[in-house]
Structure formats: C-alpha cells, structure tokens
Amino acid sequence: MSGRSGFTLLEVMMVTFISSFVFAGVLSAYIFLGRGLARQVNEESLESRSRLALYWFTQDVSTASAIAACVPTSSTTGTPTLFTLTTATGGTVSYSTDWSGGVGFGILNRKIGSSGPTLKLLTNLTSLSFRYYDLPGNDLTSSLPTSLASTPVQQINVKQVYMTYVATAGVASTGAQSNYTVMSPRVIMKNKVFLTDPTNP
C-alpha cells in the first residue's frame, strides 16, 4: 500500500500568501473600474443637463428685449431670483436658484411668466453666477445698482450676459464624484436696444 502525501504547512502558507496578493489585485482593479464607470456616467449626466441649460439660457438671453430685473451678484445665501428677461412678445422668463439643500445641492430653475411652468435646468450646484456686460464688453456687474426701483434696467447698458457654474454628481467618499465646470459664452441680447445709462452719461 503506497503512502499518502500532502501539502506541508509551509506550502499552504505560501499558496495562501500568493493567493491573497492575486485576489487583492483583482479586487483593486474591480473597484478602480467601478469608480471609473460611475464617474463616466456622472459626467454624461452633467453634460446632458448642461447642454439643456445652456440651450435655454442662450435662447432666452439672445431673444430678450430687456432685463426686467437682475441681481448684480449671486451666491448660495443671496436672493433666489437672479434675473428676469422680457421676451420679444412682452412676456417674462425668470431664472432663480434654490439653495435650501446646501452647497452641492443647489438648483437652477427657469420659469415662464408669473404662473407658468417651472423647468429645473441644473441640480447639484456648488456655485453659480451671472455677469453683465455692455456692448463693447465692459463688465457692468459690480456697477449695477443694488436697488433697481429707481433705475430701470432697460435704461442700463447691459447688452451681454455670461453664466458660469460648477455642478457635481456622485458621492465624494466613494471616489466616484465628478465635478463639472461650465463657462458659457457671452450671449448678446439681440432684441435689446442699446441705451445710454442716465446715471452715467
């Protein structure tokens, strides 16, 4: 009867040691690929929403005949209404933000008229701002009056509007979060008559 042979303790330990390295490598690759795929999905979602937001922003500003109201600066704690455009047909389109969820969860809304439907253009915002320029390209953002009651915006030389924002998607703790920064071109208000600011002749 032949004797039975088996693995020695040293051989079992070596196999276990090598196998742990192999499994660790496979697991790391799986996690890395999973994070990469999640980031790609997040980026595609952010890009899709950005295209929609930029489309409406460009259309609304370029066809507007006047700015009925605007806020010189915007922040996560500022007034929610950023600006309202007067359309060529006499209606209005308003852009507003909702920061009730905190930084990283900001929302940009677009509303037609005072009682029309509200379209959620962007979500998961960490920052968003608008800047205003005259026809030659001078930045008027800091010089806009804080109260527009005494100075109608229609009489201010704002002819171009610029939007920039940062949005996020995914969870930072998992390493799959994506940050998306967008800077729009300066959109010219083609239907707005260029007027002279009465406060700055």
VOPAGU-2260 file (C-alpha; in pm, 1 decimal, decimal comma):
REM VOPAGU-2260
SITE   aa  ch    i         X         Y         Z
SITE  MET   A    0       0,0       0,0       0,0
SITE  SER   A    1     153,6     327,4    -109,1
SITE  GLY   A    2     196,8     608,3     142,0
SITE  ARG   A    3     -21,7     918,6     120,3
SITE  SER   A    4     145,9    1255,0      63,5
SITE  GLY   A    5       2,4    1608,7     111,9
SITE  PHE   A    6      98,6    1975,1     131,0
SITE  THR   A    7     327,2    2084,3     403,8
SITE  LEU   A    8     236,4    2375,4     627,4
SITE  LEU   A    9     496,2    2593,4     455,8
SITE  GLU   A   10     347,3    2519,0     112,5
SITE  VAL   A   11      -4,5    2600,9     230,7
SITE  MET   A   12     116,1    2928,7     379,1
SITE  MET   A   13     296,4    3024,5      57,5
SITE  VAL   A   14      -7,9    2945,5    -156,6
SITE  THR   A   15    -230,3    3144,9      76,4
SITE  PHE   A   16      12,2    3436,4      70,2
SITE  ILE   A   17      34,0    3441,8    -309,1
SITE  SER   A   18    -342,4    3398,8    -349,4
SITE  SER   A   19    -410,5    3694,6    -121,6
SITE  PHE   A   20    -197,1    3914,6    -345,7
SITE  VAL   A   21    -379,4    3793,3    -656,5
SITE  PHE   A   22    -721,8    3850,0    -501,8
SITE  ALA   A   23    -616,3    4194,3    -374,7
SITE  GLY   A   24    -506,2    4289,6    -724,5
SITE  VAL   A   25    -829,8    4166,4    -879,0
SITE  LEU   A   26   -1036,8    4348,5    -617,1
SITE  SER   A   27    -841,7    4672,7    -665,3
SITE  ALA   A   28    -890,6    4653,4   -1041,3
SITE  TYR   A   29   -1262,0    4587,8    -995,0
SITE  ILE   A   30   -1300,3    4886,6    -761,3
SITE  PHE   A   31   -1095,9    5109,9    -993,3
SITE  LEU   A   32   -1303,2    5013,7   -1297,5
SITE  GLY   A   33   -1625,8    5057,0   -1099,8
SITE  ARG   A   34   -1528,4    5407,8    -991,8
SITE  GLY   A   35   -1424,2    5497,3   -1344,6
SITE  LEU   A   36   -1754,7    5375,7   -1484,2
SITE  ALA   A   37   -1950,6    5563,3   -1218,4
SITE  ARG   A   38   -1759,5    5884,5   -1291,5
SITE  GLN   A   39   -1823,8    5842,7   -1662,4
SITE  VAL   A   40   -2197,6    5800,3   -1604,0
SITE  ASN   A   41   -2198,6    6105,2   -1375,3
SITE  GLU   A   42   -2010,8    6315,6   -1629,7
SITE  GLU   A   43   -2250,7    6217,5   -1906,4
SITE  SER   A   44   -2545,2    6314,7   -1686,9
SITE  LEU   A   45   -2385,8    6651,1   -1602,1
SITE  GLU   A   46   -2301,0    6717,7   -1965,7
SITE  SER   A   47   -2655,4    6637,5   -2076,0
SITE  ARG   A   48   -2805,7    6876,4   -1820,4
SITE  SER   A   49   -2550,6    7142,4   -1909,2
SITE  ARG   A   50   -2640,6    7127,6   -2276,4
SITE  LEU   A   51   -3007,3    7179,2   -2186,9
SITE  ALA   A   52   -2930,3    7468,1   -1950,9
SITE  LEU   A   53   -2701,7    7642,8   -2199,3
SITE  TYR   A   54   -2957,1    7596,5   -2476,0
SITE  TRP   A   55   -3235,7    7769,5   -2283,2
SITE  PHE   A   56   -3000,9    8035,3   -2143,5
SITE  THR   A   57   -2872,2    8121,2   -2491,5
SITE  GLN   A   58   -3219,0    8122,6   -2645,0
SITE  ASP   A   59   -3374,4    8335,1   -2369,9
SITE  VAL   A   60   -3099,7    8595,2   -2349,8
SITE  SER   A   61   -3040,7    8631,6   -2724,2
SITE  THR   A   62   -3411,4    8686,0   -2798,0
SITE  ALA   A   63   -3490,2    8906,5   -2494,6
SITE  SER   A   64   -3581,4    9269,6   -2548,0
SITE  ALA   A   65   -3493,2    9384,4   -2195,0
SITE  ILE   A   66   -3384,5    9277,2   -1849,0
SITE  ALA   A   67   -3677,8    9344,6   -1621,1
SITE  ALA   A   68   -3483,3    9269,4   -1302,5
SITE  CYS   A   69   -3144,5    9131,6   -1209,9
SITE  VAL   A   70   -2914,3    9075,0    -915,7
SITE  PRO   A   71   -2559,9    9210,7    -959,5
SITE  THR   A   72   -2404,2    8916,6    -775,1
SITE  SER   A   73   -2533,6    8576,8    -678,1
SITE  SER   A   74   -2432,8    8340,5    -402,6
SITE  THR   A   75   -2558,5    8042,0    -211,9
SITE  THR   A   76   -2704,5    8267,7      55,3
SITE  GLY   A   77   -2825,4    8554,1    -163,2
SITE  THR   A   78   -3165,9    8632,3    -301,4
SITE  PRO   A   79   -3303,0    8340,8    -504,0
SITE  THR   A   80   -3410,4    8542,8    -808,6
SITE  LEU   A   81   -3109,9    8610,1   -1029,7
SITE  PHE   A   82   -3265,9    8787,3   -1323,4
SITE  THR   A   83   -3583,7    8821,1   -1526,4
SITE  LEU   A   84   -3589,1    8874,3   -1901,3
SITE  THR   A   85   -3860,5    9044,4   -2101,4
SITE  THR   A   86   -3933,7    8846,4   -2415,1
SITE  ALA   A   87   -3996,9    8993,5   -2757,8
SITE  THR   A   88   -4368,4    8915,1   -2714,9
SITE  GLY   A   89   -4389,6    9105,0   -2384,9
SITE  GLY   A   90   -4376,5    8802,7   -2154,5
SITE  THR   A   91   -4110,2    8722,0   -1898,9
SITE  VAL   A   92   -3864,4    8441,4   -1830,4
SITE  SER   A   93   -3711,8    8421,6   -1483,1
SITE  TYR   A   94   -3402,9    8237,3   -1363,5
SITE  SER   A   95   -3384,5    8154,9    -994,2
SITE  THR   A   96   -3182,8    7934,3    -762,1
SITE  ASP   A   97   -3275,8    7714,7    -468,4
SITE  TRP   A   98   -3001,6    7653,6    -210,7
SITE  SER   A   99   -3223,5    7500,1      56,7
SITE  GLY   A  100   -3029,7    7174,1      25,2
SITE  GLY   A  101   -2697,7    7348,3      87,2
SITE  VAL   A  102   -2383,3    7385,3    -121,7
SITE  GLY   A  103   -2350,7    7094,3    -362,0
SITE  PHE   A  104   -2728,3    7061,3    -390,1
SITE  GLY   A  105   -2818,1    7395,0    -548,0
SITE  ILE   A  106   -3085,2    7407,8    -818,1
SITE  LEU   A  107   -3126,6    7646,0   -1112,9
SITE  ASN   A  108   -3487,1    7693,3   -1221,6
SITE  ARG   A  109   -3635,3    7857,6   -1528,9
SITE  LYS   A  110   -3990,5    7988,8   -1512,0
SITE  ILE   A  111   -4209,9    8132,4   -1785,8
SITE  GLY   A  112   -4423,6    8425,0   -1667,5
SITE  SER   A  113   -4550,5    8463,1   -1313,3
SITE  SER   A  114   -4763,2    8149,7   -1311,4
SITE  GLY   A  115   -4615,4    7942,7   -1592,2
SITE  PRO   A  116   -4436,8    7609,1   -1566,8
SITE  THR   A  117   -4102,3    7582,4   -1389,3
SITE  LEU   A  118   -3822,6    7386,1   -1554,2
SITE  LYS   A  119   -3539,6    7253,4   -1338,0
SITE  LEU   A  120   -3233,9    7322,2   -1552,8
SITE  LEU   A  121   -2946,8    7228,2   -1320,6
SITE  THR   A  122   -2907,7    7034,2    -996,4
SITE  ASN   A  123   -2625,1    6961,7    -751,0
SITE  LEU   A  124   -2474,2    7307,8    -793,6
SITE  THR   A  125   -2183,8    7416,3    -575,4
SITE  SER   A  126   -2165,5    7765,0    -725,5
SITE  LEU   A  127   -2337,4    7972,0    -992,9
SITE  SER   A  128   -2304,4    8332,7   -1102,2
SITE  PHE   A  129   -2406,0    8568,0   -1380,3
SITE  ARG   A  130   -2208,7    8862,8   -1511,9
SITE  TYR   A  131   -2334,4    9151,6   -1720,0
SITE  TYR   A  132   -2152,1    9346,0   -1992,9
SITE  ASP   A  133   -2222,1    9639,3   -2220,3
SITE  LEU   A  134   -2189,9    9621,2   -2597,7
SITE  PRO   A  135   -1813,1    9696,3   -2610,7
SITE  GLY   A  136   -1752,8    9425,4   -2348,1
SITE  ASN   A  137   -1704,6    9630,6   -2029,7
SITE  ASP   A  138   -1802,8    9440,5   -1714,1
SITE  LEU   A  139   -2101,7    9612,9   -1551,9
SITE  THR   A  140   -2167,4    9352,8   -1283,3
SITE  SER   A  141   -2019,8    9544,0    -989,7
SITE  SER   A  142   -2167,5    9876,5   -1103,8
SITE  LEU   A  143   -2529,4    9765,6   -1127,7
SITE  PRO   A  144   -2749,0    9932,8    -864,2
SITE  THR   A  145   -2842,1    9724,4    -563,2
SITE  SER   A  146   -3197,4    9854,0    -590,9
SITE  LEU   A  147   -3344,0    9870,6    -938,2
SITE  ALA   A  148   -3661,4   10050,9    -836,4
SITE  SER   A  149   -3520,2   10395,8    -913,0
SITE  THR   A  150   -3315,8   10294,8   -1217,3
SITE  PRO   A  151   -3499,3   10080,6   -1471,8
SITE  VAL   A  152   -3272,8    9810,8   -1602,8
SITE  GLN   A  153   -3399,0    9880,6   -1953,1
SITE  GLN   A  154   -3201,9   10206,3   -1934,8
SITE  ILE   A  155   -2877,3   10040,3   -1827,6
SITE  ASN   A  156   -2625,0    9943,3   -2091,3
SITE  VAL   A  157   -2641,6    9569,6   -2024,5
SITE  LYS   A  158   -2617,5    9407,9   -2364,9
SITE  GLN   A  159   -2440,4    9078,5   -2289,6
SITE  VAL   A  160   -2493,3    8818,3   -2018,1
SITE  TYR   A  161   -2246,4    8549,9   -1907,6
SITE  MET   A  162   -2309,9    8245,5   -1688,1
SITE  THR   A  163   -2065,9    8020,0   -1506,1
SITE  TYR   A  164   -2129,3    7738,0   -1261,2
SITE  VAL   A  165   -1987,9    7426,0   -1100,2
SITE  ALA   A  166   -2203,3    7115,0   -1057,9
SITE  THR   A  167   -2126,6    6778,8    -900,3
SITE  ALA   A  168   -2256,7    6426,0    -931,7
SITE  GLY   A  169   -2180,9    6117,2    -729,0
SITE  VAL   A  170   -2056,5    6064,8    -374,4
SITE  ALA   A  171   -1715,2    6201,9    -279,4
SITE  SER   A  172   -1649,2    5936,8     -15,3
SITE  THR   A  173   -1662,1    5658,9    -275,3
SITE  GLY   A  174   -1414,5    5832,8    -506,0
SITE  ALA   A  175   -1670,3    5843,4    -787,6
SITE  GLN   A  176   -1772,2    6207,7    -761,4
SITE  SER   A  177   -1740,4    6421,0   -1074,0
SITE  ASN   A  178   -1709,6    6800,0   -1080,1
SITE  TYR   A  179   -1824,3    6981,8   -1389,4
SITE  THR   A  180   -1730,1    7344,9   -1452,7
SITE  VAL   A  181   -1911,2    7534,9   -1726,5
SITE  MET   A  182   -1845,2    7883,4   -1859,7
SITE  SER   A  183   -2092,9    7998,7   -2120,5
SITE  PRO   A  184   -2006,5    8240,2   -2398,9
SITE  ARG   A  185   -2123,7    8597,7   -2358,6
SITE  VAL   A  186   -2472,2    8595,1   -2503,9
SITE  ILE   A  187   -2577,9    8917,3   -2678,1
SITE  MET   A  188   -2931,5    9045,0   -2630,0
SITE  LYS   A  189   -3006,5    9097,4   -2997,7
SITE  ASN   A  190   -3352,2    9246,8   -2945,6
SITE  LYS   A  191   -3249,0    9494,2   -2674,8
SITE  VAL   A  192   -3197,4    9849,9   -2789,5
SITE  PHE   A  193   -2863,2    9993,1   -2680,2
SITE  LEU   A  194   -2948,8   10281,9   -2448,8
SITE  THR   A  195   -2737,6   10528,3   -2256,9
SITE  ASP   A  196   -2731,0   10492,5   -1880,3
SITE  PRO   A  197   -2883,4   10817,0   -1745,1
SITE  THR   A  198   -2670,7   10788,5   -1430,5
SITE  ASN   A  199   -2351,0   10774,1   -1636,1
SITE  PRO   A  200   -2392,7   10998,6   -1942,5
